[in-house]
Amino acid sequence: MVTSKKEKLTHKFFTSEIKTVDAAEGIVEAYVNSMGVVDHDGEVIDFNAFDKSIEKGGQSVAWFHDQSSPVGKVIDAAPIELAYGDDDEEFPYRKGRLKAIMQFNLNTQRGREAFADVQFGSVKEWSVGFRSLDDNIERLTNGDNVRVIKSLDWVEVSPVMRGASPDTQTIISKSATVTETSEEEETVTVTDNERLKLEIEIEKTKLDIMEKK
């Protein structure tokens, strides 16, 4: 995290798993942030912290948080609530992930190159850049003190090399108007198929090596 005073932004990094992209339109759909969990900075972003920024719109996609190098824009975003497990019953914060639909600017060289890196899988993670508007220190039931960010000014999101949380991933998007249910169902199917194909390819490679021996 990079803390800020005035002009600098706070950056939250999260691990992503690249699944697929829409090459024709340069559209990527991804979970780019987790809310309601304590991150590696000892902070919690409230589930509704992004609401005002989402309503306002206008967030850019930057390249490694370089605001002088925009590569696209956020065209839609929404917080998606996560189901609670047995271990979460005493945790006071609503858990969720921020899903963003982003379009890379394929009319510029930097946009095409950034999209190509994401599509190829050499850049697999996402990070949001924001300014905190409302936050305070709260104590958890286990005695830990955490900084809770209740409202923020979301400025940009970036594909990055290294993240800190396993709760985000790039998911399938053929357009910005696909329903939530069909998106999630399609993601599970494609992910399982891709994993099965990879396992089959690995086994074939092993057999080829054994035969050569």
N, C-alpha and C positions, 0 to 999 in steps of 0.2 A: 504494500500500500504506500502511496505517496501522499502525505498529508499536505494540506494547503493553508495558506493564509488568506490571500485575496484572489488573485487571478488563477493560481494553480488549482488543479482538480485532484480529488481523491480518486484513486484507481482501485477497483476490486477485481482480482483475477480469479478465474474459474476454469477448471479443466473441461474440455469439450471432446466429444467423440464424433468425428465427422462421419455422416451417413450418406448423404446424397445432396445434390444441388440441381437447380433448373438452369442448365447451361444456356438455353436459348434467351432467357430473360435476365440472367445474372442474379437470380433470386435465391436467397439462403434463408432458411427458417431454423432458428436455434434457441435453446435455453441459454441465456447469457448471464444470469445472476440467480443466486439463491437468497430467499428471504426467510426470516424466522429461525435461523440457525446461527450459532456462534461460529464466526469464521476465525482464521488464523491470526487476525489482529485483535481478537477478543471483542468483536463488535457484532451486533445484530441489526440487520436492515429489516424494518417493519414491512409486513406484507403489503401494506397500502402506500409505502413510501414513494413509489414511482407514479402514483395515480395522477397527480397534477401535471407532471411532465408528459405523461402519455396523452392526457387531454389536450395539452398545449401542442405537442408534436414538434417536428423540426429537428430531431436528433440526427447527427451525421454518423457515418461509418468512417472511422479514421484508420490509418495504418500504423499500428503499434503506438497509438495515442499521439501521433504527430498531427496536431490540428492544422498544420500547414499543408498536409497531404490527405485531403478527404478522398475516399475511394468509393463512397456510396451514401445511401441514406436509409433511415428506418422508415418503412412504409406502414407498419402496424406493430402493435405490442400489447401484451396483456399479462397480468399476473395469473398464474395457474396454481390453484391450491393443491397441496399434497395430502394424502390420507395419513392419519396419525397411527403409529404403531403402539404397542404396549409400553415401550420404553419412553414414549413421548407424553404420557398422560399428565405428568407433573410439569412439563415444559410450558411456560406461559405464553409463548409466541406462536402465532399462526404461521405454519410452514408453507412455502410455495416456491415457485420458480418464475422468473421473468422470461416469457417467450417473445421473441422479436422476429419480425419478418423484415429482412433487409435486401435492398437491391443495389448491386454494385454497378457503377457507371462504366459500362463497356465501351463508351465513346471516348474514354481517355486511356492512355497507355497504363497509367498507374492503377486504374480501376480494373483493367483486363488482367494485369499481372497479379494483383491482389486476389481477384476471383480465381485465377488459375492456381495459385498457391493453396487456397482453401479447398478448391475442387480436387486437387492432386493429393491433399492430405498432409502436406509438409508443415502447414500451420493449422493446428487442431483445437485451439483454445480461444476463449473470448474474455473480454474484460470491459467493464463499464467505467466511464469517467463522469464524476458528478461533484456537486458542491452540497454539503449538508446544510439544510435550512432549519432543522429542528432536531436536537438530540440531547440525551441526558444519560447519566449513569444509573443503572438499576442493579439490584442484587438478586441473584437466582436463589432457588431453594437450597442449592448445594453450597451457598456462601460465596460463590464467585461474583465479582462485579463485572458488568459488561456495559459497553456504550451502545445504547439503542438509538438508531437513526430513524426517526419517525417520518421525516419529510426531507426530500432532496430535490436538487435541480439537476436532472439527468441531461448531460450535454452530448455525449458521444459513446459509441461502443466500438471496440477494436478487436480484430483477430490478433492473437499474440502467440508467442512461442511456449510460454510456461505459465501454468495456472496453479491453483491451490485447493480446489474443491472438485469432487467427482460428480456434482449434482447438475451439470449442464451438458447438453449435447446438441449437435446440429441434427435436425430431423427433416423429413421429406416435405417438400412444398412444390407443387406444380403451379400454384397460383396463390394470390393473397386472399382468396375468397373460399378456400376449402373449409368445410366445417370441422370443428374441433374433434368430433368423434371419428370421422373418416381419416383424419390426419393421424391420430393416435393408433388406430387399427392398422393403417398402412405401414406405419413405422415399425410396429412389432413384426409384421409379416416379412418385410424386406430385411430387417436386421437378422431374423432367424435364418432366412434363406442365404444371406451373405455369409453368415457364420458356418452354415452347413457346407456351402461351396468351398469355403476356405479349408475346412477340415478334410473334405474329400481330396482337394488338391495336395494337401500336406501328405495324406496317406499314399497317394499316387507317387509322389516324389520319393517317399521312403521305399516303396516297392521297386521303383526304377533303380535306386541306389543299390538295393540288395541284389537285384538281378545282375547288375554290372559287376558286382563283387564275385 
